């Protein structure tokens, strides 16, 4: 029997029920639904809608359901349309006629919105902690490499030498923005819809402020129609996951490149690589490749759900049932990707000699030569032309660049010293730049930011209470 069978003269068509059923997807909201139901029942008691004795019976039944769910002994039935129906059915089996009072003053519209917000709040907070873990790993690796340097790239062409610590922290700062976005999304979703009913609230003296506080929400809804139709928090969560996935993809792409023989900068740990079913010599960066590949899946979830939302009128529409599959999958995949990339990065072996040899190629100090001329009064565009012509001549086989610079009337032996190994890296003095002094400051600032973000998330419960 459905929750709405009294309105219909016949049983629902089998195919219709199969098409609309969501239990296989939303059953993971079971614990959140129980917690929200308990808060609802306590609110009904505070408002005098239910007597204390019935409140106690319902809370005890919900507690039993919670234990059954936690132990894996909860039996879902063939007629359970969704997880909310299943829980109410089981409560009624335990509590008898009193169980029929559970849904007093409540609609599945505000019920599912509440459970989904509880779930999303918890899982986003867990995701943020996973990102912080990866950021901490990048900090540890950056601290451990000292003055090691490698080429920095633009257009995937060697551009300037940078400290490896600077390169690693570039990924860390991007991930920090992901944590910022998660925190912002958490603040906006921290609203309880419970009490909004189907769309217009209730004639019963419900206590939405009390239930919001009971569930740990920062506030209750301001508009009941908005409360049951709002899925901005789902779309925003999908965006957070998609952009985080893009950042993990970029990190994964670099690991794929840098661990190849063509670069030879990174060596993969055996525990974080796979072999080939045919080629005995292979060690493949599958973790990095999967992080790269799953980014497309995450972007697809965002685009698909925004398309679902774009034409919906107020207030609740069954289209909104399509919010859970992309959200659950996105959170699952990006959380797992964070942990996998964390393990991969923590185990990478850095081939420092190979990196250093590539970073110390004299041509990578070309801009330092131009800036040396600028410091002595030459306009930059003219300096650029002087150095560019020497680079062209050297690459054409005229002579090593250091010899051409030494013999140049505009440059000479003093300027040629800039081509010595490590000299260009040492000259990077801009705050936030890739030089030693600036990176030392950056490491401290990054560590402070990481500690601040950890403290900011500490107040968000890892599990709903």
NORZI-V474314 format. One record per residue. N is the residue number from 1. PSI is psi in whole degrees, 0 to 359 (999 if undefined). D_CENTER is the distance of its C-alpha to the mean C-alpha in Angstrom with 1 decimal. Layout:
N PSI D_CENTER
N PSI D_CENTER
This chain:
1 132 40.5
2 167 37.8
3 346 37.0
4 24 38.8
5 335 41.7
6 337 44.3
7 335 43.8
8 149 44.4
9 349 47.7
10 166 46.5
11 147 43.8
12 149 40.7
13 142 40.8
14 317 39.2
15 323 37.2
16 316 36.0
17 320 34.7
18 321 33.1
19 325 31.4
20 348 30.1
21 144 29.2
22 8 25.6
23 321 26.2
24 332 24.7
25 310 21.3
26 3 21.4
27 339 23.1
28 351 19.9
29 4 20.3
30 310 23.7
31 321 23.1
32 323 21.5
33 320 24.5
34 315 26.9
35 318 25.6
36 322 25.8
37 321 29.2
38 317 30.5
39 321 29.6
40 316 31.3
41 316 34.4
42 323 34.6
43 320 34.5
44 325 37.3
45 315 39.3
46 326 38.9
47 355 40.0
48 10 43.0
49 325 42.1
50 141 42.2
51 160 44.6
52 322 43.5
53 318 44.8
54 325 42.8
55 315 39.6
56 319 40.3
57 315 40.9
58 318 37.7
59 322 35.5
60 318 37.2
61 317 36.6
62 324 32.9
63 320 32.8
64 317 34.5
65 317 32.0
66 317 29.1
67 319 31.0
68 320 31.6
69 315 28.0
70 324 26.9
71 351 29.7
72 14 29.2
73 3 32.6
74 129 31.7
75 109 33.6
76 142 32.1
77 160 35.0
78 334 35.7
79 1 36.2
80 113 32.9
81 321 31.3
82 179 28.0
83 329 26.7
84 317 28.2
85 318 31.6
86 317 31.5
87 316 31.0
88 321 33.7
89 316 36.0
90 322 35.7
91 319 36.2
92 324 39.3
93 322 40.6
94 315 40.3
95 355 41.5
96 217 44.0
97 331 44.9
98 331 42.8
99 333 39.7
100 347 40.5
101 353 39.9
102 322 36.2
103 9 35.2
104 126 37.5
105 15 36.2
106 148 32.9
107 156 31.6
108 339 29.1
109 309 27.5
110 335 26.7
111 309 26.3
112 324 23.5
113 323 21.7
114 311 22.0
115 320 20.8
116 324 17.7
117 319 16.8
118 313 17.5
119 312 15.3
120 321 12.3
121 314 13.0
122 314 13.1
123 325 10.2
124 320 7.7
125 320 9.7
126 322 9.6
127 316 5.9
128 320 6.6
129 325 9.6
130 321 8.4
131 316 6.8
132 324 10.2
133 318 12.0
134 320 11.1
135 319 12.2
136 322 15.2
137 318 16.1
138 322 16.2
139 315 18.4
140 316 20.6
141 322 21.1
142 319 21.9
143 330 24.3
144 349 25.9
145 357 26.9
146 233 29.2
147 14 30.7
148 143 29.7
149 158 29.3
150 168 28.3
151 140 28.6
152 150 26.1
153 144 25.8
154 142 26.0
155 24 26.6
156 24 26.1
157 141 29.5
158 131 30.2
159 297 30.4
160 152 30.7
161 141 30.4
162 156 27.6
163 140 26.9
164 323 24.5
165 319 23.0
166 317 22.4
167 315 20.8
168 318 18.3
169 339 17.5
170 319 16.8
171 322 13.6
172 320 13.0
173 322 13.6
174 318 11.2
175 329 8.4
176 324 10.3
177 328 10.0
178 318 6.2
179 319 7.4
180 313 10.2
181 321 8.7
182 315 7.2
183 319 10.8
184 317 12.4
185 320 11.2
186 320 12.3
187 321 15.5
188 330 16.3
189 355 15.8
190 55 17.9
191 131 21.0
192 126 23.2
193 354 24.8
194 125 27.2
195 349 30.7
196 342 30.2
197 210 31.9
198 319 32.0
199 342 31.8
200 16 34.5
201 207 34.4
202 155 37.4
203 348 41.0
204 152 40.5
205 69 39.9
206 168 36.3
207 69 34.4
208 330 30.9
209 318 30.6
210 318 31.5
211 326 29.2
212 313 26.2
213 321 27.2
214 322 27.8
215 3 24.3
216 14 22.8
217 151 21.8
218 333 22.5
219 169 24.8
220 170 26.1
221 155 26.2
222 336 28.6
223 121 29.5
224 325 29.8
225 318 29.5
226 322 26.3
227 318 25.0
228 341 25.5
229 345 24.5
230 121 21.4
231 25 18.2
232 322 16.6
233 331 14.0
234 313 13.2
235 318 13.2
236 321 11.1
237 320 8.4
238 323 8.8
239 315 8.8
240 314 5.5
241 320 4.3
242 314 7.3
243 321 7.2
244 318 4.4
245 324 6.6
246 319 9.5
247 320 9.1
248 325 9.1
249 318 11.9
250 317 13.8
251 318 13.8
252 320 14.9
253 319 17.5
254 320 19.0
255 320 19.3
256 312 21.0
257 309 23.3
258 339 24.1
259 358 24.9
260 157 27.3
261 332 31.0
262 327 31.2
263 303 29.1
264 24 29.5
265 325 27.3
266 149 25.1
267 129 26.4
268 139 24.3
269 143 25.0
270 326 26.6
271 344 24.3
272 26 21.3
273 167 23.2
274 165 25.3
275 185 28.8
276 143 30.7
277 346 32.8
278 321 35.5
279 109 35.2
280 336 35.9
281 352 34.8
282 144 31.2
283 114 28.1
284 141 25.1
285 60 21.4
286 323 20.1
287 314 16.8
288 320 16.1
289 321 17.5
290 322 15.5
291 320 12.2
292 317 14.0
293 323 15.3
294 344 12.5
295 321 11.0
296 321 14.1
297 318 13.5
298 318 10.2
299 322 12.2
300 320 15.1
301 317 13.6
302 310 13.0
303 319 16.4
304 317 18.1
305 323 17.2
306 324 18.2
307 322 21.3
308 320 22.0
309 333 21.8
310 333 23.8
311 16 27.3
312 130 27.2
313 165 29.8
314 147 29.7
315 269 29.2
316 140 27.9
317 149 28.1
318 343 27.5
319 330 25.3
320 347 22.6
321 337 22.8
322 8 20.6
323 334 17.5
324 316 16.8
325 310 16.7
326 322 14.0
327 312 11.8
328 315 12.7
329 319 12.3
330 314 8.9
331 320 7.6
332 310 10.1
333 316 9.5
334 329 6.0
335 315 6.9
336 321 10.1
337 319 9.3
338 313 7.9
339 323 11.1
340 316 13.2
341 324 12.5
342 311 13.1
343 321 16.4
344 313 17.3
345 320 17.1
346 336 18.9
347 357 21.6
348 140 22.3
349 123 25.8
350 123 26.4
351 83 29.6
352 324 30.6
353 319 34.1
354 316 32.9
355 314 30.3
356 317 33.1
357 321 35.6
358 321 33.4
359 334 32.6
360 9 36.2
361 126 37.5
362 327 39.9
363 336 38.7
364 350 35.3
365 14 37.3
366 317 38.8
367 332 37.2
368 323 38.5
369 316 41.9
370 318 41.6
371 331 40.4
372 317 43.3
373 320 45.6
374 318 44.0
375 340 44.6
376 14 48.3
377 355 48.6
378 131 47.8
379 143 45.8
380 316 42.4
381 322 43.0
382 319 46.3
383 320 44.7
384 317 42.1
385 320 45.0
386 311 46.9
387 320 44.1
388 322 43.0
389 325 46.6
390 320 46.8
391 316 43.6
392 316 45.0
393 321 48.3
394 316 46.7
395 334 44.6
396 357 47.7
397 12 49.4
398 311 51.5
399 163 50.6
400 147 47.8
401 321 45.9
402 324 47.1
403 318 50.7
404 320 50.3
405 317 48.7
406 322 51.5
407 352 54.1
408 132 52.6
409 331 54.8
410 334 51.8
411 270 49.8
412 186 51.8
413 323 51.5
414 316 49.6
415 326 46.8
416 336 46.8
417 338 45.7
418 343 42.2
419 359 41.9
420 150 42.2
421 128 39.3
422 350 36.7
423 317 38.6
424 318 36.1
425 319 33.2
426 336 35.3
427 351 36.0
428 102 32.5
429 353 33.0
430 135 30.9
431 131 28.5
432 359 25.0
433 188 26.7
434 9 26.9
435 166 30.2
436 310 30.8
437 317 31.5
438 322 28.6
439 325 26.1
440 317 27.7
441 318 27.0
442 319 23.4
443 318 22.8
444 318 24.1
445 321 22.1
446 316 18.8
447 320 19.8
448 319 20.8
449 319 17.5
450 315 15.7
451 321 18.3
452 318 18.0
453 322 14.3
454 319 15.1
455 322 18.0
456 324 16.3
457 348 14.1
458 331 17.2
459 354 18.7
460 123 16.1
461 140 17.5
462 335 15.8
463 147 18.0
464 142 19.9
465 999 23.4
